[in-house]
């Protein structure tokens, strides 16, 4: 009866004074936060709108609104109050944003912005209201694009699922890393075909259904497991079907149909299948109350004046970009020009025109690439990219930079064992032509091939004033019949000397 009365009060009298004041203040604070971090808000909107992997994020905000609207009757029985401990969440979000900005990690900046908005809700509406909207408040995490690290493992899993099926149906297929070859063509199980985009979207979708349609935590866990497994299996079947269709017809016809199915039909069918499988185990009625407002009536301690709370939220949030601006000017002084080193036993030669390759570092302060040839005619390419400092858009490690650029003609086949502390991989281009590439990064006093270590060392240099320069070093050689490419690279490295010394000299620093 109480809930019915509150709904009637909402519809006839509108929001009461406390709700009107707190929501107005929350709306104003949220707008200021978005304006203050407009670059990150704009980045998020751009990713949602343009990325096929994160297009589902466009629906998260409307879903959150719908989830809150479902709770409107129960929320009407609560009294919103400003609560200063919520500032701790604002601080955590701001500090996370600062770390992401210093290390050029967009994920941390975006998550930090969402956490600051969540902290504003907790601070201005109080713990009782926050508990009432706990799920939609937490569900806001799905506004942040994450999960791209799944692409590599899912590529491998898709290949491992596809090959046995092809052999079972009599297709004479061979696999080399992520390349599957059949008599009338070859297929790359690329990142876009790994199924990662569907798994990422299904995590968000499965989380929503598990909360809305289930009460039992056991059933929720089972449904989430199914929401992850079904799209992975379905993607493996899709990859097999595409290659099998190409075996029966042609590569062009099979891939043309696959793009239509992959983009418009496939995910819808998978979603329908997951719901159909889980339907009979739903144990929450559509009109069940989500929470009991009678259990959230205790007056919170540590209350604070709402206007002061709003001012403190903005002050705490603004401290992070202020600190970022203070350290943004740090940079290593670089030489005006740099040159490639002399390598004993090797002389300079012309770069390949048959299958040209070069790393991609559009923000580098200096970039050089050259070819070295020994007396036996073996050729190795050496590339250097030097940065005096790093910031957004000018990063040593970011999406689409490095040995392979986005939409490159070169494709990674497989990773190889590390070579002299560098990350080695095999790549191929139409021809076909194959190469081996080895990569090192020099940041601060650390030499590494690990992207995450680069971000950590960049963060350390930014926050604590260490050496700001960063250098990428690549060596590469074409694979030729009868030649041990790895041995050629090892002999070149032995003549070249320590990578640390090469990187430091390129940045105008004395050798360690």
C-alpha positions as CSV (number, residue, x, y, z in Angstrom):
1,X,0.0,0.0,0.0
2,X,2.8,2.4,0.8
3,X,4.5,1.8,-2.6
4,X,1.2,2.4,-4.4
5,X,0.7,5.7,-2.5
6,X,4.2,6.8,-3.4
7,X,3.6,6.1,-7.1
8,X,0.5,8.2,-6.9
9,X,2.3,11.0,-5.2
10,X,5.0,11.0,-7.9
11,X,2.4,11.2,-10.6
12,X,0.2,13.9,-9.1
13,X,2.5,16.1,-7.0
14,X,5.8,15.4,-8.8
15,X,9.0,15.1,-6.9
16,X,9.1,16.4,-3.3
17,X,11.4,19.3,-2.3
18,X,14.3,17.2,-1.1
19,X,14.4,15.1,-4.3
20,X,14.1,18.2,-6.5
21,X,16.9,20.0,-4.8
22,X,19.3,17.0,-4.7
23,X,18.6,15.9,-8.3
24,X,19.0,19.5,-9.6
25,X,22.3,19.8,-7.8
26,X,23.4,16.3,-9.1
27,X,22.5,17.2,-12.7
28,X,24.5,20.5,-12.4
29,X,27.5,18.7,-10.9
30,X,27.4,16.0,-13.5
31,X,27.3,18.6,-16.3
32,X,30.3,20.4,-14.9
33,X,32.2,17.1,-14.5
34,X,31.5,16.2,-18.2
35,X,32.6,19.7,-19.3
36,X,35.8,19.5,-17.1
37,X,36.7,16.1,-18.6
38,X,35.2,16.9,-22.0
39,X,38.1,15.3,-23.9
40,X,37.4,12.0,-22.3
41,X,33.6,12.3,-22.6
42,X,34.1,13.1,-26.3
43,X,36.5,10.1,-26.7
44,X,33.9,7.8,-25.2
45,X,31.1,9.1,-27.5
46,X,33.4,8.7,-30.5
47,X,34.3,5.1,-29.6
48,X,30.6,4.2,-29.0
49,X,29.6,5.6,-32.3
50,X,32.4,4.4,-34.5
51,X,33.6,1.1,-33.0
52,X,31.9,-2.1,-34.0
53,X,33.3,-3.7,-30.9
54,X,31.8,-1.1,-28.5
55,X,28.7,-0.1,-30.3
56,X,26.7,-1.7,-27.5
57,X,27.9,1.0,-25.1
58,X,25.4,3.4,-26.9
59,X,22.6,1.5,-25.1
60,X,24.1,1.4,-21.6
61,X,22.9,4.9,-20.6
62,X,19.3,4.3,-21.7
63,X,19.3,1.0,-19.9
64,X,20.5,2.7,-16.7
65,X,17.7,5.2,-17.1
66,X,15.2,2.4,-17.5
67,X,16.6,0.5,-14.5
68,X,16.3,3.6,-12.3
69,X,12.8,4.3,-13.6
70,X,11.8,0.7,-12.6
71,X,12.8,1.7,-9.0
72,X,11.0,5.0,-8.9
73,X,8.2,3.9,-6.5
74,X,10.6,2.5,-3.9
75,X,13.0,5.4,-4.3
76,X,10.1,7.8,-3.6
77,X,10.0,6.4,0.0
78,X,13.7,7.3,0.6
79,X,15.0,10.7,1.5
80,X,18.2,11.8,-0.4
81,X,20.9,13.4,1.8
82,X,24.4,14.6,1.1
83,X,27.0,12.2,2.5
84,X,30.6,13.2,2.6
85,X,32.2,9.7,2.6
86,X,31.0,9.5,-1.0
87,X,33.9,11.9,-1.8
88,X,36.3,9.0,-1.4
89,X,34.9,7.4,-4.6
90,X,35.3,10.8,-6.3
91,X,38.9,10.9,-5.2
92,X,39.5,7.3,-6.3
93,X,38.1,8.1,-9.7
94,X,40.1,11.3,-10.0
95,X,43.3,9.6,-9.0
96,X,42.7,6.8,-11.4
97,X,42.1,9.4,-14.2
98,X,45.4,11.1,-13.3
99,X,47.3,7.7,-13.5
100,X,45.7,7.0,-16.8
101,X,46.6,10.5,-18.1
102,X,50.2,10.2,-17.0
103,X,50.6,6.8,-18.5
104,X,48.5,7.5,-21.6
105,X,46.0,4.7,-20.7
106,X,42.6,5.7,-22.0
107,X,40.9,2.9,-20.1
108,X,42.0,4.3,-16.8
109,X,40.9,7.9,-17.7
110,X,37.5,6.7,-18.9
111,X,36.9,4.5,-15.9
112,X,38.1,7.4,-13.7
113,X,35.4,9.7,-15.2
114,X,32.7,7.2,-14.7
115,X,33.8,6.6,-11.1
116,X,33.7,10.4,-10.4
117,X,30.1,10.5,-11.7
118,X,29.2,7.5,-9.5
119,X,30.8,9.2,-6.6
120,X,28.8,12.3,-7.2
121,X,25.6,10.2,-7.0
122,X,26.7,8.6,-3.7
123,X,27.8,12.0,-2.2
124,X,24.7,14.0,-3.2
125,X,22.0,11.3,-2.7
126,X,23.4,9.4,0.2
127,X,24.0,5.7,1.0
128,X,20.3,4.7,1.2
129,X,19.5,5.9,-2.3
130,X,22.8,4.5,-3.6
131,X,21.8,1.1,-2.2
132,X,18.5,1.4,-3.9
133,X,20.1,2.1,-7.3
134,X,23.2,-0.1,-6.6
135,X,22.9,-2.2,-9.7
136,X,22.3,0.6,-12.2
137,X,25.0,2.6,-10.5
138,X,27.5,-0.3,-10.9
139,X,26.2,-1.1,-14.4
140,X,27.6,2.3,-15.5
141,X,31.0,0.5,-15.6
142,X,29.9,-0.9,-19.0
143,X,30.0,2.7,-20.4
144,X,33.8,2.2,-20.4
145,X,35.2,0.3,-23.5
146,X,37.2,-2.6,-22.2
147,X,38.0,-6.2,-23.1
148,X,40.2,-5.8,-26.2
149,X,42.8,-8.1,-24.6
150,X,40.4,-11.0,-25.2
151,X,41.1,-10.8,-29.0
152,X,44.4,-12.7,-29.0
153,X,43.2,-15.7,-26.9
154,X,39.9,-15.8,-28.8
155,X,41.7,-15.8,-32.1
156,X,43.6,-18.9,-31.0
157,X,40.5,-20.5,-29.6
158,X,38.6,-19.9,-32.9
159,X,41.4,-21.5,-34.9
160,X,41.4,-24.5,-32.5
161,X,37.7,-25.0,-32.9
162,X,37.6,-24.5,-36.7
163,X,40.4,-26.8,-37.8
164,X,38.9,-30.1,-36.4
165,X,35.6,-29.2,-38.0
166,X,37.2,-28.6,-41.4
167,X,39.0,-31.9,-41.2
168,X,35.8,-33.6,-40.1
169,X,34.0,-32.4,-43.2
170,X,36.9,-33.4,-45.5
171,X,38.3,-30.0,-46.2
172,X,42.1,-30.2,-46.8
173,X,43.0,-27.3,-44.6
174,X,46.3,-26.3,-43.1
175,X,47.0,-23.8,-40.3
176,X,49.9,-21.5,-39.7
177,X,49.4,-19.3,-36.7
178,X,46.1,-17.5,-37.4
179,X,46.2,-18.3,-41.2
180,X,44.0,-21.1,-42.4
181,X,44.8,-22.3,-46.0
182,X,42.5,-24.3,-48.2
183,X,43.1,-25.3,-51.9
184,X,41.3,-22.2,-53.3
185,X,42.4,-19.5,-50.9
186,X,43.5,-18.6,-47.3
187,X,41.8,-17.0,-44.4
188,X,43.1,-14.9,-41.6
189,X,41.4,-15.4,-38.3
190,X,41.9,-11.7,-37.5
191,X,41.1,-9.8,-34.3
192,X,37.8,-8.7,-35.9
193,X,36.9,-12.3,-36.5
194,X,37.9,-13.6,-33.1
195,X,34.4,-13.1,-31.6
196,X,35.7,-10.7,-29.0
197,X,33.2,-8.0,-29.9
198,X,30.3,-10.4,-29.2
199,X,31.8,-11.8,-26.0
200,X,32.3,-8.2,-24.7
201,X,28.7,-7.2,-25.6
202,X,27.4,-10.5,-24.2
203,X,29.0,-9.8,-20.8
204,X,27.1,-6.5,-20.6
205,X,23.9,-8.2,-21.9
206,X,24.2,-11.2,-19.7
207,X,24.9,-9.1,-16.6
208,X,21.7,-7.1,-17.3
209,X,19.5,-10.3,-17.8
210,X,21.1,-12.0,-14.8
211,X,20.0,-9.1,-12.6
212,X,16.6,-8.4,-14.1
213,X,15.4,-12.0,-14.6
214,X,17.0,-14.0,-11.8
215,X,17.0,-13.9,-8.0
216,X,19.1,-17.0,-7.3
217,X,22.9,-16.3,-7.4
218,X,23.4,-19.8,-8.6
219,X,21.2,-19.3,-11.6
220,X,22.8,-15.9,-12.3
221,X,26.2,-17.5,-12.4
222,X,25.0,-20.3,-14.6
223,X,23.4,-17.8,-17.0
224,X,26.5,-15.7,-17.2
225,X,28.6,-18.8,-18.0
226,X,26.2,-19.7,-20.8
227,X,26.3,-16.1,-22.1
228,X,30.0,-16.4,-22.4
229,X,30.3,-19.9,-23.8
230,X,27.5,-19.7,-26.4
231,X,28.9,-16.8,-28.4
232,X,32.4,-18.4,-28.4
233,X,31.0,-21.6,-29.8
234,X,28.8,-19.8,-32.2
235,X,31.7,-17.8,-33.5
236,X,33.7,-20.9,-34.1
237,X,30.9,-22.4,-36.1
238,X,30.5,-19.2,-38.1
239,X,34.3,-19.3,-39.0
240,X,34.0,-22.9,-40.0
241,X,30.9,-22.2,-42.0
242,X,32.6,-19.4,-43.9
243,X,35.6,-21.4,-44.8
244,X,33.5,-24.5,-45.7
245,X,31.3,-22.3,-48.0
246,X,34.5,-21.0,-49.6
247,X,35.6,-24.6,-50.2
248,X,32.3,-25.4,-51.9
249,X,32.0,-22.1,-53.9
250,X,34.6,-19.3,-53.8
251,X,36.4,-17.2,-51.3
252,X,34.7,-14.0,-52.6
253,X,31.1,-15.4,-52.3
254,X,31.7,-16.9,-48.9
255,X,33.3,-13.8,-47.4
256,X,30.7,-11.5,-48.9
257,X,27.9,-13.4,-47.3
258,X,29.8,-13.7,-44.0
259,X,30.1,-9.9,-43.7
260,X,26.4,-9.6,-44.0
261,X,25.6,-12.4,-41.5
262,X,28.5,-11.3,-39.2
263,X,27.3,-7.7,-38.9
264,X,23.5,-7.9,-39.0
265,X,22.2,-11.3,-38.2
266,X,24.7,-13.3,-36.2
267,X,24.7,-11.5,-32.9
268,X,20.9,-11.1,-32.9
269,X,20.6,-14.9,-33.3
270,X,23.1,-15.5,-30.5
271,X,21.2,-13.2,-28.1
272,X,17.9,-14.9,-29.0
273,X,19.4,-18.3,-28.4
274,X,20.8,-17.3,-25.0
275,X,17.5,-15.9,-23.8
276,X,15.6,-19.0,-25.2
277,X,17.9,-21.3,-23.3
278,X,17.7,-19.4,-20.0
279,X,13.9,-18.6,-20.2
280,X,12.6,-21.6,-18.3
281,X,14.9,-20.9,-15.3
282,X,13.8,-17.2,-14.8
283,X,12.8,-16.8,-11.2
284,X,12.0,-13.1,-10.9
285,X,8.6,-11.9,-11.8
286,X,8.5,-8.7,-13.9
287,X,6.5,-6.7,-11.3
288,X,8.6,-7.9,-8.3
289,X,10.0,-5.0,-6.2
290,X,13.8,-4.7,-6.7
291,X,14.5,-3.7,-3.1
292,X,12.7,-3.1,0.1
293,X,12.7,0.6,1.0
294,X,11.6,-0.1,4.6
295,X,15.2,-1.5,5.2
296,X,16.8,1.7,4.0
297,X,15.2,4.3,6.4
298,X,18.0,4.7,8.9
299,X,19.2,8.3,9.0
300,X,22.8,8.3,7.6
301,X,25.6,9.6,9.8
302,X,28.3,11.9,8.4
303,X,25.9,14.1,6.5
304,X,27.0,17.3,4.9
305,X,25.4,20.4,3.4
306,X,24.4,19.7,-0.2
307,X,25.9,22.8,-1.7
308,X,29.2,22.2,0.1
309,X,29.1,18.6,-1.1
310,X,28.7,19.7,-4.6
311,X,31.6,22.2,-4.3
312,X,33.8,19.5,-2.7
313,X,33.1,17.1,-5.5
314,X,34.2,19.6,-8.2
315,X,37.2,20.6,-6.1
316,X,38.4,17.0,-5.7
317,X,37.7,16.2,-9.3
318,X,39.5,19.3,-10.6
319,X,42.7,18.5,-8.7
320,X,43.6,15.7,-11.1
321,X,43.7,17.7,-14.4
322,X,45.4,20.5,-12.4
323,X,48.2,18.2,-11.4
324,X,48.3,16.7,-14.9
325,X,48.8,20.2,-16.4
326,X,51.6,20.9,-13.9
327,X,53.6,17.9,-15.0
328,X,52.7,18.1,-18.7
329,X,55.7,20.3,-19.7
330,X,58.3,17.8,-18.6
331,X,60.3,16.6,-21.7
332,X,63.7,15.2,-22.5
333,X,65.9,17.5,-24.7
334,X,66.7,15.5,-27.9
335,X,69.3,16.1,-30.5
336,X,68.2,18.1,-33.5
337,X,68.9,15.2,-35.8
338,X,69.7,11.5,-35.2
339,X,71.4,8.9,-37.4
340,X,71.5,5.1,-37.7
341,X,74.7,3.5,-36.2
342,X,77.5,1.9,-38.0
343,X,77.4,-1.9,-37.6
344,X,80.7,-3.8,-38.0
345,X,80.6,-6.4,-40.8
346,X,77.4,-4.9,-42.2
347,X,77.0,-2.1,-44.8
348,X,73.9,0.0,-45.6
349,X,71.6,-1.1,-48.5
350,X,68.4,0.0,-50.1
351,X,65.1,-0.9,-48.5
352,X,63.0,-3.6,-50.0
353,X,60.7,-2.6,-52.8
354,X,59.2,-6.0,-53.3
355,X,57.6,-6.1,-49.9
356,X,58.2,-2.8,-48.1
357,X,57.7,-2.8,-44.3
358,X,58.2,-0.1,-41.7
359,X,56.9,0.4,-38.2
360,X,54.3,3.2,-37.6
361,X,55.0,5.9,-35.0
362,X,53.1,9.1,-36.2
363,X,53.9,11.0,-33.0
364,X,57.6,10.3,-32.8
365,X,60.0,13.3,-32.5
366,X,62.6,11.3,-34.6
367,X,62.1,8.3,-36.7
368,X,64.6,6.4,-38.8
369,X,64.7,3.1,-40.7
370,X,67.5,1.6,-42.7
371,X,68.7,-1.7,-44.2
372,X,72.0,-3.4,-43.4
373,X,73.5,-6.1,-45.6
374,X,76.3,-8.5,-44.7
375,X,78.9,-10.1,-47.0
376,X,76.6,-13.1,-47.6
377,X,73.8,-11.0,-48.8
378,X,71.7,-11.3,-45.7
379,X,69.6,-8.2,-45.0
380,X,68.3,-6.8,-41.7
381,X,66.1,-3.7,-41.3
382,X,66.7,-1.5,-38.2
383,X,64.0,1.1,-37.2
384,X,64.2,3.7,-34.4
385,X,61.4,5.9,-33.0
386,X,62.4,8.5,-30.4
387,X,60.1,10.5,-28.1
388,X,61.2,13.4,-25.9
389,X,58.0,13.0,-23.9
390,X,54.7,11.2,-24.2
391,X,51.1,12.4,-24.0
392,X,47.7,11.6,-25.6
393,X,48.2,11.2,-29.4
394,X,52.0,11.0,-28.9
395,X,52.6,7.6,-27.4
396,X,55.2,4.9,-27.7
397,X,52.6,2.2,-27.2
398,X,49.0,2.7,-28.4
399,X,46.5,1.0,-30.6
400,X,47.6,1.0,-34.2
401,X,51.2,2.0,-33.6
402,X,54.3,-0.2,-33.6
403,X,55.5,-3.0,-35.9
404,X,52.0,-3.3,-37.4
405,X,49.6,-0.4,-38.0
406,X,45.8,-0.6,-38.2
407,X,44.6,-2.0,-41.5
408,X,48.1,-2.9,-42.5
409,X,49.0,-5.1,-45.4
410,X,51.2,-7.0,-43.0
411,X,49.4,-9.4,-40.7
412,X,50.7,-11.1,-37.6
413,X,50.9,-14.9,-38.1
414,X,52.3,-16.0,-34.7
415,X,54.5,-15.0,-31.8
416,X,58.0,-16.4,-31.6
417,X,60.2,-17.0,-28.6
418,X,61.8,-13.9,-27.3
419,X,65.1,-12.9,-28.9
420,X,67.8,-11.2,-26.7
421,X,65.0,-9.8,-24.5
422,X,62.9,-8.6,-27.4
423,X,59.4,-9.7,-28.4
424,X,59.6,-11.6,-31.7
425,X,56.8,-12.4,-34.1
426,X,56.2,-13.6,-37.6
427,X,54.2,-11.4,-40.1
428,X,53.1,-11.9,-43.6
429,X,52.0,-9.8,-46.6
430,X,50.4,-10.6,-50.0
431,X,52.9,-12.2,-52.3
432,X,53.2,-14.0,-50.0
433,X,56.1,-12.6,-48.2
434,X,57.1,-13.4,-44.6
435,X,59.2,-11.5,-42.1
436,X,60.4,-11.9,-38.5
437,X,60.3,-8.8,-36.4
438,X,61.8,-8.2,-32.9
439,X,60.8,-5.2,-30.7
440,X,62.3,-3.5,-27.7
441,X,61.2,-0.4,-25.8
442,X,63.5,1.9,-23.7
443,X,61.7,4.0,-21.1
444,X,63.5,5.5,-18.2
445,X,66.3,3.1,-17.2
446,X,64.3,0.1,-18.3
447,X,64.5,-2.0,-21.4
448,X,61.4,-4.1,-22.0
449,X,59.2,-5.5,-24.7
450,X,56.1,-5.5,-22.5
451,X,53.4,-2.9,-23.3
452,X,52.2,-2.8,-19.8
453,X,55.7,-2.2,-18.4
454,X,56.1,0.7,-20.8
455,X,52.9,2.2,-19.4
456,X,54.1,1.7,-15.8
457,X,57.5,3.3,-16.5
458,X,55.9,6.2,-18.4
459,X,53.7,6.7,-15.4
460,X,56.6,6.7,-13.0
461,X,58.6,9.2,-15.1
462,X,55.6,11.5,-15.4
463,X,54.6,11.5,-11.7
464,X,58.1,11.5,-10.1
465,X,60.1,13.4,-12.6
466,X,62.3,10.7,-14.1
467,X,63.8,10.6,-17.6
468,X,61.1,11.4,-20.0
469,X,62.5,10.1,-23.2
470,X,61.2,6.9,-24.7
471,X,62.6,4.9,-27.6
472,X,61.3,2.0,-29.7
473,X,63.8,-0.3,-31.5
474,X,62.8,-2.8,-34.2
475,X,64.9,-5.2,-36.2
476,X,63.4,-7.3,-39.0
477,X,64.4,-9.7,-41.7
478,X,62.6,-11.3,-44.6
479,X,62.2,-15.1,-44.4
480,X,64.1,-16.7,-47.3
481,X,64.3,-20.4,-48.3
482,X,67.3,-22.2,-46.9
483,X,68.2,-19.3,-44.5
484,X,67.8,-19.4,-40.8
485,X,66.2,-16.0,-40.3
486,X,66.5,-16.1,-36.5
487,X,70.3,-16.8,-36.7
488,X,70.7,-13.8,-39.1
489,X,69.0,-11.5,-36.6
490,X,71.1,-12.9,-33.8
491,X,74.3,-12.2,-35.7
492,X,73.2,-8.7,-36.5
493,X,72.4,-8.1,-32.8
494,X,75.8,-9.3,-31.8
495,X,77.5,-6.8,-34.1
496,X,75.0,-4.0,-33.2
497,X,75.8,-4.1,-29.5
498,X,73.5,-3.5,-26.5
499,X,70.0,-2.2,-27.3
500,X,70.1,0.1,-24.3
501,X,73.2,1.9,-25.6
502,X,71.7,2.2,-29.1
503,X,68.4,3.7,-27.6
504,X,70.2,6.1,-25.2
505,X,72.5,7.4,-28.0
506,X,69.5,8.0,-30.3
507,X,67.9,10.1,-27.5
508,X,71.1,12.1,-27.0
509,X,71.9,10.5,-23.6
510,X,75.3,9.2,-22.4
511,X,75.6,5.4,-22.5
512,X,74.9,3.7,-19.1
